[in-house]
């Protein structure tokens, strides 16, 4: 019987992060999820644990408060796998630049992600694995994606340097395209989603289940390391 893994999901209270939590809880792993609101994180963890008869707990963590990250994670005794899935939306252009919003996203996704790894590294196993969430705005920017595109491009460098520094722990990233059934996109006008769908060779938008499957693959395949995996149905081909 496979030994349960200790999985830490940063940003696991909603959307794709929550689906990742559900996947590993259903697989019998020990899962810790985080969210900015501690009560909400605990409530969601309890609900998932009851539904799936799994071992899930929730803790409060704000990635923008980097000096508090180590203390927030101090109660976790062991970590095998980390999924850095927390995201924030930032509509920013160079012509109308909101520096506070830009600093928040850069801190959250680059400094905060890295500080999580730093904080729990002494408790990670040598066969541990890390998956970082980026996004296809790194390759296909859009109006207002100045910070998002830059930060997701930074994820590529983060993966490469951490895969070298942390060896034998593996580090990879997943870069989803538009995830049609995610909370952010599912409520968009159908004509908008149809436009994106028509430019995707598969004829369908990426689904949350596709992203979860990619995360599980990157965490579990012992020979995949330093990879930035696009999950886009070939969207970048058109």
C-alpha positions in Angstrom: 0.0 0.0 0.0 1.3 3.4 -0.9 2.3 5.6 2.0 0.3 8.8 2.3 2.1 11.9 1.3 2.0 15.2 3.2 0.8 17.8 0.7 0.7 21.5 1.3 -1.6 23.5 -1.0 -1.0 27.3 -0.8 -4.2 28.9 -1.9 -6.5 26.0 -1.5 -9.8 27.5 -0.5 -11.3 28.0 -4.0 -11.0 27.4 -7.7 -8.3 25.2 -9.0 -6.4 25.2 -5.7 -9.5 23.7 -4.0 -9.8 21.0 -6.7 -6.1 20.1 -6.1 -6.9 19.7 -2.4 -9.9 17.5 -3.2 -7.8 15.3 -5.5 -5.1 14.5 -3.0 -7.5 14.2 -0.1 -9.5 11.6 -2.1 -6.2 9.8 -2.8 -5.6 9.4 0.9 -2.9 11.9 1.4 -2.5 14.3 4.4 -3.4 17.7 3.1 -2.9 21.2 4.5 -4.6 24.0 2.7 -4.1 27.7 3.2 -6.1 30.8 2.7 -6.0 34.5 3.8 -9.0 34.0 6.0 -8.2 31.4 8.7 -11.8 30.6 9.6 -12.8 30.1 6.0 -9.7 27.9 5.5 -10.6 25.7 8.5 -14.3 25.5 7.4 -13.4 24.4 3.9 -10.9 21.9 5.1 -13.4 20.4 7.5 -16.0 20.2 4.7 -13.6 18.5 2.3 -12.4 16.0 5.0 -16.0 15.0 5.8 -17.1 14.7 2.2 -14.1 12.6 1.1 -13.3 10.9 4.5 -9.9 12.5 4.2 -7.3 14.1 6.3 -7.4 17.9 5.6 -6.8 20.9 7.7 -6.8 24.6 7.0 -4.5 27.4 8.2 -4.4 31.2 7.7 -1.6 32.5 5.4 -1.2 35.8 3.6 1.6 35.6 1.1 1.9 39.4 1.0 2.8 39.4 4.7 6.1 37.7 4.0 7.6 38.2 7.5 4.7 36.1 8.9 4.9 33.2 6.6 7.3 31.1 8.6 5.3 31.4 11.8 2.1 30.6 10.0 3.6 27.3 8.7 5.5 26.4 11.9 2.9 23.9 13.0 3.4 21.7 10.0 5.6 18.8 11.0 6.4 17.3 7.6 6.0 18.2 3.9 6.5 16.0 0.9 4.8 18.1 -1.7 4.0 21.8 -2.2 1.5 23.2 -4.6 1.8 27.0 -4.9 -1.5 27.9 -6.3 -2.5 31.2 -4.7 -3.2 33.9 -7.2 -4.4 37.5 -7.3 -5.9 39.5 -10.2 -4.1 42.7 -11.3 -5.2 44.8 -14.2 -2.3 47.1 -14.8 -0.8 49.0 -17.7 2.4 51.0 -18.1 0.3 54.1 -19.1 -1.9 53.9 -16.0 0.3 52.1 -13.5 -0.9 51.2 -10.0 2.4 50.6 -8.2 0.6 49.3 -5.0 -1.3 46.6 -7.0 1.9 45.7 -8.9 3.9 45.3 -5.7 1.2 43.2 -4.1 1.2 40.7 -7.0 5.0 40.6 -7.3 5.3 40.0 -3.5 2.6 37.4 -3.5 3.8 35.3 -6.4 7.5 35.7 -6.4 8.7 36.6 -2.9 5.8 34.9 -1.1 6.1 31.6 -3.0 9.8 31.5 -2.4 9.5 32.3 1.3 7.0 29.4 1.6 9.7 27.0 0.2 12.3 28.6 2.5 10.1 28.2 5.6 9.3 24.5 5.2 12.5 23.3 3.4 14.0 21.8 6.6 10.9 19.6 6.9 10.8 18.5 3.3 11.7 14.9 2.3 14.4 14.3 -0.3 11.8 12.8 -2.6 9.7 15.9 -2.3 8.3 17.9 -5.1 7.0 21.4 -5.8 4.6 22.7 -8.4 4.4 26.5 -9.0 1.4 28.1 -10.7 2.2 30.5 -13.5 0.0 31.3 -16.5 0.0 31.8 -20.3 0.0 35.5 -20.0 3.8 35.0 -20.0 3.5 34.1 -23.7 0.3 35.9 -24.7 -0.1 39.2 -23.0 -3.3 41.1 -23.1 -4.2 44.8 -22.3 -3.7 45.2 -18.6 -1.5 42.2 -18.1 1.7 44.2 -17.5 2.3 42.8 -14.1 0.7 39.4 -14.6 2.8 38.7 -17.7 6.0 39.8 -16.0 5.4 37.8 -12.9 4.4 34.6 -14.8 7.6 35.0 -16.8 9.4 35.2 -13.5 8.0 31.8 -12.5 10.1 30.3 -15.3 13.2 31.6 -13.7 12.0 30.6 -10.2 11.5 27.0 -11.4 14.9 26.7 -13.0 16.9 28.1 -10.1 15.0 26.2 -7.4 15.3 22.9 -9.3 19.1 23.4 -9.1 19.2 24.8 -5.6 16.9 22.3 -4.0 18.0 19.1 -5.7 17.1 16.3 -5.3 13.7 17.9 -4.5 12.0 18.4 -7.9 10.5 21.8 -8.9 8.1 22.3 -11.9 5.4 24.8 -12.9 2.0 24.5 -14.6 0.9 27.4 -16.8 -2.8 27.1 -17.6 -4.6 28.8 -20.4 -8.1 30.1 -19.9 -9.8 27.6 -17.6 -13.4 27.7 -18.8 -15.1 26.1 -15.8 -13.1 28.0 -13.1 -14.9 30.6 -10.9 -13.2 33.5 -12.7 -14.0 32.4 -16.3 -17.3 30.5 -16.0 -19.4 33.6 -15.6 -17.9 35.4 -18.6 -20.2 36.1 -21.6 -20.5 33.0 -23.8 -19.4 34.9 -26.9 -16.1 35.8 -25.2 -15.4 32.2 -24.3 -16.5 31.0 -27.8 -13.9 33.3 -29.2 -11.1 31.8 -27.2 -12.4 28.3 -27.9 -12.4 28.9 -31.6 -8.7 29.6 -31.4 -7.8 26.4 -29.6 -7.0 23.4 -31.8 -8.8 21.0 -29.5 -12.0 22.9 -29.8 -12.4 23.1 -26.1 -11.2 25.3 -23.3 -8.9 24.0 -20.5 -10.9 22.6 -17.6 -10.0 22.6 -13.9 -9.7 18.8 -14.1 -7.1 19.1 -16.8 -5.0 21.4 -14.6 -5.4 19.1 -11.5 -4.2 16.2 -13.7 -1.2 18.1 -14.8 -0.3 19.0 -11.2 -0.6 15.4 -10.1 1.7 14.3 -13.0 4.3 16.9 -12.1 4.3 16.0 -8.4 4.4 12.3 -8.9 6.6 11.6 -11.9 10.1 11.3 -10.5 11.9 12.1 -13.7 10.1 15.4 -14.5 12.1 18.3 -13.2 12.6 21.9 -14.1 9.7 21.9 -16.5 7.3 24.7 -17.3 4.3 22.9 -18.6 1.6 24.7 -20.6 -1.9 23.3 -20.2 -3.7 25.0 -23.1 -5.0 22.6 -25.6 -2.5 24.0 -28.1 -3.8 27.6 -27.7 -0.4 29.0 -28.4 -0.2 27.3 -31.8 -2.7 29.7 -33.3 
